[in-house]
Amino acid sequence: MSKNVLLATDKAFAKIAVDGIADIFPKAGYNLIKLENYTDKQDLLNAVKDAHAMIIRSDKVTAEVLEAAQNLQIVVRAGAGYDNVDLTKATEKNVCVMNTPGQNSNAVAELAFGLMLFLARKKFTEGNGTELRDKTVGIHAYGNVGRFVAMIARGFGMNVAAFDPYVETEKMEAEGIKVYTKVEDLYANCDYVSIHIPANEQTKKSINYDLLSKLMPGACVVNTARKEVMDEEGLVAIMNERTDIMYASDVAPDCHAEMVEKFGKRYHSTTKKMGAQTSEANVNAGLAAANQIVRFFENNDRTFQVNK
Ligand code: 3PG
């Protein structure tokens, strides 16, 4: 029986990526069903009913969605973070969940620099800003995005430091990174801190008042990871107390209105999550997701499965 693949993206991919995906499935004999830019959860619940596979972005695949998807065998999150998928329920229902690690990392890293420059140059308003050259960027988690941040930072003439307990110190040092083994030391010694940790039970609200209070004078924190890793009460408290520090975020925190009102000049957030919003990232992640689905069905290839 022919497979139905649902492309469910409330934030649609660029046309070039959708065209590329639409090219892959007919060749494998599968049907592609598109549900793009949807706003009503019911549309997703209806669309998953006949799906054997799904490609998603930050779309929420909850227990309710998985219950409605009686034929579903695989969900591929075209991107890195899979905190939007109920992994426990997926495993219970024998649904394989994958991500496409690394495919959109450069786009996210470039946005981190866009946000750094925007704040360093006073949000492109009048008056003197500062330069990135000779400053130190501290990379909080040296994964796929962190590595691109390090590479771009060198081009700006920055010093590069990192904290990542999951990556061997020698490996980071070999790539020219000043390694901190305590996260507090990273925050205490860097002009810019760029956050790249995933959102999970250990990391949610882990960027808290105590950690932020270690920041160097004039430091800027850029969060292109998830808003959930920030302890927002602690963030507001430290921004109140320390009038020298700045915060930029890809996707607004829940305390956005308060941040704008109180710290407008030292704060910026994108309106929608923009990190992976490039044609290149969409093509990389979207086509990788489509190919992973074909390999899963044809060869039982489970590379990149995250709910093992
Ligand atoms: C990711 O986890 O890959 C990024 O946050 C991108 O998310 P998006 O595909 O929803 O833009």
Boltz pocket constraint, residues with backbone or C-beta under 6 A from the ligand:
constraints:
  - pocket:
      binder: B
      contacts: [[A, 11], [A, 57], [A, 58], [A, 59], [A, 78], [A, 79], [A, 80], [A, 81], [A, 82], [A, 104], [A, 224], [A, 225], [A, 273], [A, 274], [A, 275], [A, 276], [A, 277]]
      max_distance: 6.0
